[in-house]
Amino acid sequence: MKAKSVQPDTYLWQTLWIIAGPRLPPSETMPRSGIFIAPLDEESFLRFKGETTPVPNLNASCDTFVVRYPPRDVVQSRYRLQVDVRCGEQDEAIDTASQIVDRLLLSLTLVVPGPRYSAELRKVRRADQEQEYSAWSQTVGITPMNDPTSFEAEDVSRAMDVLKVIENDETATNAYTHLLTAWQLQDTSGSKPLSRSILQHYILCVEAIVNGMMSGIRKTRRDDIRAKEREFAKEFADQIAKRADKPEAIRQASTTLRDISMINMLPSIDVVGPILGLDAAQIDTAKDFYRFRSRSLSHPGRTNSAHLKEWLDAGPTADTINRADSVARAFLAAYCKRAMGE
C-alpha cells in the first residue's frame, strides 16, 4: 500500500502595493480574480505616505511620484493594488505576487499611453492572521508624475487580454522578458557597459517578436523559398568560375541566400512590420536600431556615449519615452493586439 504524499500547507497571502500610472480607477475594480485596484481613503493615504522611505532633498507638491532605486521602485500615490496568492511561505508569496504585478504593470503600460505604470510592495499578510509585514526600500532619483485621470472603459479589459497573451504566448513571453529586463536595468544608474546591456535587451524584445513571427511565415512560404534558393544556386554555379575574387563572391552569395531564406533581420523587419500594422516610421526606426546594434552596440570599442544617448535619453519630461523603449513597446503591443485578433 503506497503512502500518501504529504502536500505542504498553503495559505492565502494578501500583498498590498501602492500603484502609480497615467490612468487609475475612481472606485475599486477587480481586473481578474485575486487582483484589486482602488483609491486609498484619506486616512490610509496619510498612513502609507508616512511609511514611505525618506526621500532626500525632495520638495514635491504632488501626491504621486516614483523613486527609482533597485531592486524595486518607491511609489507614492493615492491608489492601492492588492494581489492575493495562495502559497506556503511568505517569500514564495512575495515572489509569486511580484511576477503577477510585473506582468500587470507592463500590460497596462502597453495599453495606456504615457509614462509606464509602477508599483511598490508595502504590506504582506496571511489572510487568516492579523499580523502584517512591511517592505522597505532606500530611495534615490525621483520621477514626478501628474495625478492620474480615470480609466477609460476598455483599459482594464484590454490590459487583461494583453496579460493573457504574455502569459500564454511563447513569442510574447520572450519579448516581455527582454522589455522588463531593459526597464529594470534602466532603473539602475550605471556606466556605459550597463547602457549597452539595456539597449541589447530593448533590441532583443524586437528580435523576439520578429523571429517568432518569421518562423511561421517561413513555413507557409517554404516551397517558394526552396524554389528561389535552387534558382539562385544554379545562377551562382554558372557565374562563380568567371569571378576573380571567389571568396568575396561566396560571401555575397551567403548574404543573398540568407535574404532569400528570410533569415536576415532587416528584411525580416520589413516583412513583419506591415503584418503587425506598424507604420513606416516605426519600421524604419526598428531597422536603424538593429543597424546600430550590429555596427556599434555589439562592438564595445565602437560605441561612444553620444550614440547611447541617442537611443536612451528620454527628454525633459516624464511623458517622453526614449527611442529604444518606444520601438520595443510598439512591436510588443502590436504583436499582442494581433494575437488578440484586433
BELTAVEN-V963510 format. One record per residue. N is the residue number from 0. OMEGA is omega in radians with two decimals (NA if undefined). Layout:
BEGIN
N/OMEGA, N/OMEGA
END
This chain:
BEGIN
0/-3.09, 1/3.08, 2/3.11, 3/3.09, 4/-3.13, 5/3.13, 6/3.11, 7/3.11, 8/3.06, 9/-3.09, 10/3.03, 11/3.12, 12/3.10, 13/3.11, 14/-3.10, 15/-3.11, 16/2.91, 17/-3.04, 18/3.08, 19/3.13, 20/-3.06, 21/3.10, 22/3.10, 23/-2.97, 24/3.11, 25/3.09, 26/-3.06, 27/3.09, 28/3.13, 29/-3.13, 30/3.02, 31/-3.05, 32/3.09, 33/3.11, 34/-3.13, 35/3.05, 36/-3.07, 37/3.02, 38/3.03, 39/2.99, 40/-3.01, 41/-3.13, 42/-3.13, 43/3.14, 44/-3.14, 45/3.14, 46/-3.13, 47/3.09, 48/3.13, 49/-3.13, 50/3.14, 51/3.09, 52/-3.11, 53/-3.13, 54/-3.08, 55/3.02, 56/3.14, 57/3.02, 58/-3.03, 59/3.10, 60/-3.10, 61/3.11, 62/-3.06, 63/3.00, 64/3.14, 65/3.08, 66/-3.10, 67/3.06, 68/-3.10, 69/0.31, 70/3.06, 71/3.12, 72/2.92, 73/-3.00, 74/2.95, 75/-3.08, 76/3.07, 77/-3.09, 78/3.14, 79/3.05, 80/3.08, 81/3.09, 82/3.14, 83/3.11, 84/3.09, 85/-3.07, 86/3.11, 87/-3.04, 88/-3.10, 89/-3.13, 90/3.11, 91/3.13, 92/-3.14, 93/3.13, 94/-3.13, 95/3.14, 96/3.14, 97/3.11, 98/3.12, 99/-3.11, 100/3.11, 101/-3.14, 102/3.13, 103/-3.12, 104/3.12, 105/3.14, 106/3.10, 107/-3.12, 108/3.13, 109/-3.07, 110/-3.03, 111/-3.14, 112/3.07, 113/-3.14, 114/-3.04, 115/3.11, 116/3.12, 117/3.11, 118/3.09, 119/3.07, 120/-3.13, 121/-3.04, 122/3.02, 123/3.09, 124/2.97, 125/-3.05, 126/-3.12, 127/3.12, 128/-3.14, 129/-3.03, 130/3.08, 131/3.07, 132/-3.09, 133/3.08, 134/-3.07, 135/3.09, 136/2.98, 137/-3.08, 138/3.00, 139/3.09, 140/-2.99, 141/3.04, 142/3.10, 143/3.12, 144/3.05, 145/3.06, 146/-3.05, 147/2.94, 148/-3.10, 149/3.00, 150/2.86, 151/-3.03, 152/-3.03, 153/-3.06, 154/-3.05, 155/-3.07, 156/3.13, 157/3.11, 158/3.11, 159/3.07, 160/3.08, 161/3.13, 162/3.12, 163/3.13, 164/-3.12, 165/-3.11, 166/-2.95, 167/-3.10, 168/-3.04, 169/-3.13, 170/3.13, 171/3.12, 172/3.13, 173/-3.14, 174/3.11, 175/-3.12, 176/-3.14, 177/3.13, 178/3.11, 179/3.13, 180/3.10, 181/3.12, 182/-3.11, 183/3.11, 184/-3.09, 185/3.08, 186/3.13, 187/3.07, 188/-3.07, 189/-3.04, 190/-3.13, 191/3.09, 192/3.11, 193/3.12, 194/3.08, 195/3.13, 196/3.12, 197/-3.11, 198/3.09, 199/-3.12, 200/3.06, 201/-3.13, 202/3.08, 203/3.04, 204/3.11, 205/-3.10, 206/3.12, 207/3.11, 208/-3.08, 209/-3.13, 210/3.12, 211/3.14, 212/-3.11, 213/3.10, 214/3.11, 215/-3.13, 216/3.14, 217/3.12, 218/-3.11, 219/-3.11, 220/-3.02, 221/-3.09, 222/3.13, 223/3.13, 224/-3.13, 225/3.14, 226/3.13, 227/3.10, 228/3.13, 229/3.14, 230/3.14, 231/-3.13, 232/3.13, 233/3.13, 234/-3.12, 235/3.14, 236/3.13, 237/-3.02, 238/-2.99, 239/-3.11, 240/-3.10, 241/-3.10, 242/3.13, 243/-3.12, 244/-3.07, 245/3.11, 246/3.13, 247/3.12, 248/3.13, 249/3.11, 250/3.12, 251/3.14, 252/3.12, 253/3.11, 254/-3.14, 255/3.12, 256/3.10, 257/3.09, 258/3.13, 259/-3.12, 260/3.11, 261/3.13, 262/-3.11, 263/-2.99, 264/-3.06, 265/3.07, 266/3.10, 267/3.07, 268/3.10, 269/3.13, 270/-3.01, 271/-3.05, 272/-3.14, 273/3.11, 274/3.12, 275/-3.13, 276/3.12, 277/-3.12, 278/-3.05, 279/-3.12, 280/3.12, 281/3.12, 282/3.14, 283/3.11, 284/3.11, 285/3.13, 286/3.08, 287/-3.14, 288/-3.13, 289/3.08, 290/3.11, 291/3.13, 292/-3.08, 293/-3.04, 294/-2.98, 295/-2.98, 296/-3.13, 297/3.13, 298/-3.02, 299/-3.10, 300/-3.10, 301/-3.06, 302/3.03, 303/-3.04, 304/-3.14, 305/3.12, 306/3.12, 307/-3.11, 308/3.13, 309/-3.10, 310/-3.03, 311/-3.12, 312/-3.06, 313/-3.10, 314/-2.96, 315/-3.06, 316/-3.13, 317/-3.11, 318/-3.10, 319/-3.12, 320/-3.14, 321/-3.02, 322/-3.12, 323/3.12, 324/-3.08, 325/-3.10, 326/3.11, 327/3.09, 328/-3.08, 329/-3.11, 330/-3.12, 331/3.13, 332/-3.14, 333/3.12, 334/3.13, 335/3.13, 336/3.12, 337/3.13, 338/3.11, 339/3.11, 340/-3.13, 341/NA
END
